[in-house]
Each structure stands twice: as C-alpha cells, then as structure tokens.
Amino acid sequence: MSRLFTPVKLGPYILSNHLVMAPMTRSRANFDGTPGSLMGDYYAQRASMGLIIAEGTQPSADGQGYLMTPGIYTEAHIAGWKKVTDAVHRQGGRIFIQLMHAGRMSHPENTPHHRQGVAPSAIAPGTQMFTPHGMQDIPVPREMTAEDIRQTVNDFRLAARCAIEAGADGVEIHGANAYLIQQFLAPSSNTRTDEYGGSVENRARFAIEVATAVAEAVGAEKTGIRLSPGTAMWGIDEGEQGPELYRYLVAELNKLGLAYVHVMHLGNESLLKDIRRLWSQSLIVNRPGRAREDIGSDIASGMTELESYGQMVLANPDFITRLQTQSPMNPADHTTYFGGNEAGYTDYPSLA
C-alpha cells in the first residue's frame, strides 16, 4: 500500500499520491448555480487527496438536472468557483471541475429557464426526480436538433474555458451515469436515424465531439472523461454492442491525448483490461463499494495509475491520514448527502 502515497504524474501535474476524490453531487450551491459559501471549506478539507474531481457542474441552463447544483457558464459562477479553487490550492491540492449535462435527467422546475429537458431522443427515463414541489415524474424530453447538438458542444467548450478561468487545474467530462453523453451511447435512449444514432460509430460521435472541443479549448493535458460501461439505470441499456462501443470510443479518445479516462467499473473485467490496453495515458478506476482492505489493489496489479473513492472521502476529510495510520473511518450519513448546511458536509471530524 505504500506506493499509494508516492507522487504520480497526471497530465502536466505531479500529484502528491495515487488517490482521487470522485465527483459527488452535494446540492450545496445557490439557486443561480453559484457555489455556496461552504463549498470552499468542503473541498479544502479534502485537499490531501492526490486529485479532487469536483461535483457535476452544468455547462448551461439546459444542462441542469437537479436542484442547487453548481454551474460554470456565467461570470458569477466563475467568481464563486474561484473561491473554491483558491481554497484547495492554499492547502496544496489539485482540483478538476466535472462538466455534467444531465440531458433528460432533468425537470423544468429545477432549471433557471424552466424549459423541457433535452436528449438525443424524446424518450423519458421512467423515473422520478426531487423538485421544489417534491418528487415528480421526469417528463418526456425534447429531441435535440442538429443545431441543438452543435450548441451543446459549444456549451461544453465555453464551460471548460470558464473552469480554467476560475482556477481549476482541469476539467472532467461526465460521460457516465445515465446523463446526456451516455444517453447518446445507449440505443435505449438514442433512436436517432441521423449521424448521431444507429451504429456504434454514430452513437459515440457526440462524446468524441465534446471531448475534441474541450481539449481544443483548454488543452488535452487538462481534460479527462468519465465513463461507466454497463450502467443499467434510469432506462439506460447499452445492449449487446455496449463493450464494442466502449472499445471504439476509448480508442478514438486516445487519439486526442486526454489526461485520463475515469472508469466507474461495474464488473466487466475483460472490458476493463481492453480499456487499459487501448488507453495510453493515465487511467483512474472507481469500483463502487470497494472494501477498505482492497484499496490499492488495482494500482498494485498494474491495472491503473490511480483509484478514486467517493463516500469514504465524503465522510473522512483526512482519508489519506486514516489510510496511512490504519485508523478507523467515519461512517457516512446518507441523510445529509443532498442539500442542507454544514451538517454532514463540513463537520465530519478529522483525527486531530
């Protein structure tokens, strides 16, 4: 396990260790998407992680899915995020902002313009979402036109530039967890008959266009992407061609020279090995529910350079110290994950 705590290169940076804070929605932003006053404290407390990947952050009003999530497309957003990145940097940390377009996983009551959500096809996810009026069914989204797609790619480009202006060390494109990019990947949510639907190459096109635009805007060495092959949630079904699609997508993304691919691994070991083979830069692996005794196993085996963790880092601002000293971990309070104040956010105790 000692290798976990040695420096490692990621893009242009030398990280202090091989452990990454995974992005987690906490819904502590202001209603306008500006980071809330506690967000700087929250991330700075966890700056001993080799890299922090901040929570999903909408690149546009259309991109917002949930209440109180941060944005990164206005001057106010930039100023708010600057306070967060400055706080992390003062503690010696590195922070990437995750760019997340929710696509159909949205409700008009949760967005600033109160418009219908957008998606590759007009297919509802078949689930509910929390809104100012409680849980409501997510409505059928509007199918994106070719112009909508071009505009959304430009939204990602602008948001990436805003993130760097706000002091972020880089950005992660959210291509996982049933949000917009994965909605294009899955035939259950993408029934288009144009160049963005049908074949593996067509369904991967939007992801590649977004990654290309972001890399051109801020530098490939400051751009990562998160993928979750095999996700089966909120109506997402990638079908039998799913593994083939990811092999094609990773090989194409590899040509861009991005800093990393961040895989939320759901059990297809053969596919993970192929991703490792096809990917030339850093790989981050997140295994949901990984036991404490297995921390570092993917690094030790040579599968990956970095491992990411969510709930344990959420509940343990001194996660690194607790690992090094083999100290007990705080349990996470699930009732305070989303929204609220400092309770379950910035008040988890450190060993000191």
BAPA-273015 format. One line per 8 residues: number of its first residue (from 1); for each residue x, y, z of C-alpha. Coordinates in steps of 0.05 Angstrom, whole numbers. Each point is the difference from the previous one (the first is absolute). Layout:
// residues N
NUM) X/Y/Z ~ ... .
***
This chain:
// residues 352
1) 0/0/0 ~ 59/47/9 ~ 1/14/-75 ~ -67/34/8 ~ 32/58/36 ~ 56/14/-50 ~ -3/56/-53 ~ -31/-17/-68 .
9) -4/39/-65 ~ -68/18/-29 ~ 1/44/-62 ~ 45/59/15 ~ -4/-10/75 ~ 37/-41/53 ~ -53/-22/50 ~ 20/-13/72 .
17) -30/-70/0 ~ -39/-50/-42 ~ -68/11/32 ~ -56/41/-30 ~ -63/30/30 ~ -57/-21/-47 ~ -52/52/-21 ~ -62/-1/44 .
25) -62/43/-6 ~ -12/36/67 ~ -51/53/-20 ~ 31/56/42 ~ 3/53/-55 ~ -44/62/-2 ~ -63/0/-41 ~ 36/36/-57 .
33) 53/-53/-3 ~ 54/41/35 ~ 40/-44/48 ~ -25/7/71 ~ 40/31/56 ~ 19/-68/30 ~ 26/-32/-64 ~ 70/29/7 .
41) 6/-28/71 ~ -27/-68/-22 ~ 50/-11/-55 ~ 59/33/36 ~ -10/-49/58 ~ 12/-57/-51 ~ 60/32/-35 ~ 48/-55/23 .
49) -31/-44/-54 ~ 46/-6/-61 ~ -56/30/-41 ~ -69/27/15 ~ -52/-8/-55 ~ -54/49/20 ~ -74/-16/-6 ~ -39/0/-65 .
57) -6/72/-24 ~ -48/21/-55 ~ 30/33/-62 ~ -66/35/-16 ~ -70/12/25 ~ -23/-59/-43 ~ 53/-43/34 ~ -28/6/70 .
65) -36/-61/28 ~ -6/7/75 ~ -14/55/49 ~ 58/41/29 ~ 54/-28/-45 ~ 56/47/-22 ~ 10/29/-69 ~ 61/25/-36 .
73) -24/44/-57 ~ -10/70/30 ~ 45/52/31 ~ -32/-13/67 ~ 14/-74/-6 ~ 73/14/-17 ~ 8/46/60 ~ -32/-51/46 .
81) 42/-57/-24 ~ 63/43/6 ~ -11/2/75 ~ -4/-76/0 ~ 62/-12/-42 ~ 40/51/39 ~ -19/-35/65 ~ 23/-67/-27 .
89) 65/29/-28 ~ 17/33/66 ~ -1/-69/31 ~ 46/-27/-55 ~ -54/-39/-37 ~ -20/-9/-73 ~ -72/6/-24 ~ -35/-16/-66 .
97) -73/22/-11 ~ -46/-52/-29 ~ -43/26/-58 ~ -67/-35/4 ~ -59/9/-47 ~ -58/-39/29 ~ -38/-5/-66 ~ -68/-34/12 .
105) 16/-9/75 ~ -31/67/14 ~ -64/35/20 ~ -23/69/-24 ~ -12/22/72 ~ 74/-11/16 ~ 30/43/-56 ~ 7/76/-4 .
113) -40/4/-66 ~ -52/-53/19 ~ 4/-32/-69 ~ -10/-72/-19 ~ 63/-43/5 ~ 38/-19/-63 ~ 26/-68/-21 ~ 21/-39/-63 .
121) -71/-26/-6 ~ -68/17/30 ~ 0/-58/49 ~ -12/10/74 ~ 45/-37/50 ~ -59/-29/37 ~ 18/25/69 ~ -13/58/47 .
129) 41/59/23 ~ -1/46/61 ~ -27/69/-16 ~ -21/61/41 ~ -69/-34/4 ~ 27/-68/21 ~ 10/-63/-42 ~ -28/5/-70 .
137) 3/-42/-63 ~ 54/22/-48 ~ -36/24/-63 ~ 15/-22/-71 ~ 60/40/-25 ~ 4/39/-66 ~ 40/-35/-54 ~ 62/41/-16 .
145) 6/30/-69 ~ 66/2/-37 ~ 6/73/21 ~ -14/-20/73 ~ 57/-50/-4 ~ 48/52/-28 ~ -21/50/53 ~ 10/-51/56 .
153) 70/-17/-25 ~ 14/75/2 ~ -30/4/71 ~ 50/-52/23 ~ 56/39/-34 ~ -20/65/35 ~ -9/-34/67 ~ 69/-31/-4 .
161) 31/69/-13 ~ -40/28/58 ~ 25/-55/46 ~ 72/15/-16 ~ -13/75/9 ~ -29/-18/68 ~ 67/-31/19 ~ -16/-74/-11 .
169) 60/-43/-18 ~ -41/-35/-53 ~ -69/-27/-17 ~ -33/-68/-2 ~ -54/-13/-52 ~ -57/-40/31 ~ -14/-56/-50 ~ -29/-48/51 .
177) -58/-15/48 ~ -58/7/-50 ~ 10/74/-15 ~ 1/33/-68 ~ 63/-30/-30 ~ -18/-70/21 ~ -71/12/-25 ~ 32/7/-69 .
185) 39/-65/10 ~ -59/-44/19 ~ -50/-24/-53 ~ -55/0/53 ~ 5/76/5 ~ 26/15/-70 ~ -45/-22/-58 ~ 25/54/-48 .
193) 7/-16/-74 ~ 51/55/-17 ~ 75/0/10 ~ -8/-3/76 ~ -40/-64/3 ~ 0/-72/-22 ~ 71/-26/-7 ~ 53/-3/55 .
201) 39/54/-37 ~ -61/46/-4 ~ -21/-9/72 ~ 71/16/23 ~ 4/62/-44 ~ -28/50/50 ~ 48/-22/55 ~ 59/7/-47 .
209) -23/69/-24 ~ -7/25/72 ~ 68/-27/20 ~ 32/30/-62 ~ -31/68/13 ~ 21/1/73 ~ 71/-23/-15 ~ 7/54/-53 .
217) -26/52/49 ~ 43/-15/61 ~ 51/-51/-22 ~ -5/-75/-4 ~ 48/-6/59 ~ -52/35/44 ~ -59/-41/-24 ~ -26/-66/27 .
225) -64/-39/-12 ~ -41/-46/44 ~ -34/-63/-28 ~ -43/-53/32 ~ -4/-60/-48 ~ -59/-44/15 ~ -41/50/41 ~ -72/-25/3 .
233) -38/55/35 ~ -54/50/-17 ~ -18/-35/-65 ~ 72/-7/-26 ~ 14/-65/-36 ~ 62/-2/-44 ~ -19/-67/-30 ~ 45/-55/-26 .
241) 44/50/-37 ~ 17/37/64 ~ 70/-28/9 ~ 15/9/-74 ~ -23/73/5 ~ 47/14/58 ~ 59/-32/-35 ~ -12/44/-60 .
249) -13/62/42 ~ 62/-8/44 ~ 44/-12/-61 ~ -26/63/-33 ~ 7/41/63 ~ 71/-25/8 ~ 18/35/-65 ~ -16/67/34 .
257) 53/-11/54 ~ -47/16/58 ~ 30/1/70 ~ -41/-60/24 ~ -60/-45/-6 ~ -38/-10/66 ~ -38/-66/-1 ~ -56/-16/48 .
265) 11/-75/-4 ~ -62/-44/6 ~ 31/-69/-8 ~ 20/-14/-72 ~ 73/-17/13 ~ 14/-18/-72 ~ -24/69/-23 ~ 41/35/53 .
273) 62/-37/-23 ~ -15/21/-71 ~ -9/73/21 ~ 68/-4/35 ~ 30/-28/-64 ~ -32/52/-45 ~ 15/60/45 ~ 69/32/-1 .
281) -7/52/55 ~ -20/-4/73 ~ -58/-44/20 ~ -43/11/62 ~ -42/-58/24 ~ -59/7/47 ~ -30/-65/27 ~ -64/18/37 .
289) -1/-32/68 ~ 73/-21/-1 ~ 19/-27/69 ~ 52/37/40 ~ 47/-60/-2 ~ -1/2/-76 ~ 21/73/-6 ~ 61/2/-45 .
297) -12/-68/-32 ~ -9/27/-71 ~ 63/42/7 ~ 40/-59/28 ~ -22/-44/-58 ~ 20/52/-52 ~ -72/8/-25 ~ -1/74/16 .
305) 41/59/24 ~ -54/30/44 ~ -61/-23/39 ~ -59/45/18 ~ -44/-2/61 ~ -65/34/17 ~ -38/-13/65 ~ 61/-15/42 .
313) 31/67/-21 ~ -66/36/11 ~ -1/-24/72 ~ 75/4/13 ~ 34/66/-18 ~ 65/-32/24 ~ -10/-63/-41 ~ 74/-4/-18 .
321) 23/6/72 ~ -49/-53/23 ~ 26/-48/-53 ~ 72/13/17 ~ -12/-10/75 ~ -50/-57/-9 ~ -50/40/41 ~ -76/-11/-1 .
329) -42/37/-50 ~ -60/44/16 ~ -65/-30/-26 ~ -36/42/-53 ~ -68/31/18 ~ -44/-15/-59 ~ -55/47/24 ~ 45/61/-11 .
337) 27/-16/-69 ~ -42/50/-38 ~ -15/71/21 ~ 1/31/69 ~ 55/35/39 ~ 66/-21/31 ~ -31/-62/33 ~ 27/-60/-38 .
345) 40/46/-44 ~ 56/38/35 ~ -9/-27/70 ~ 29/-70/-7 ~ 55/-6/52 ~ 74/-10/-16 ~ 46/-41/43 ~ 32/63/29 .
***
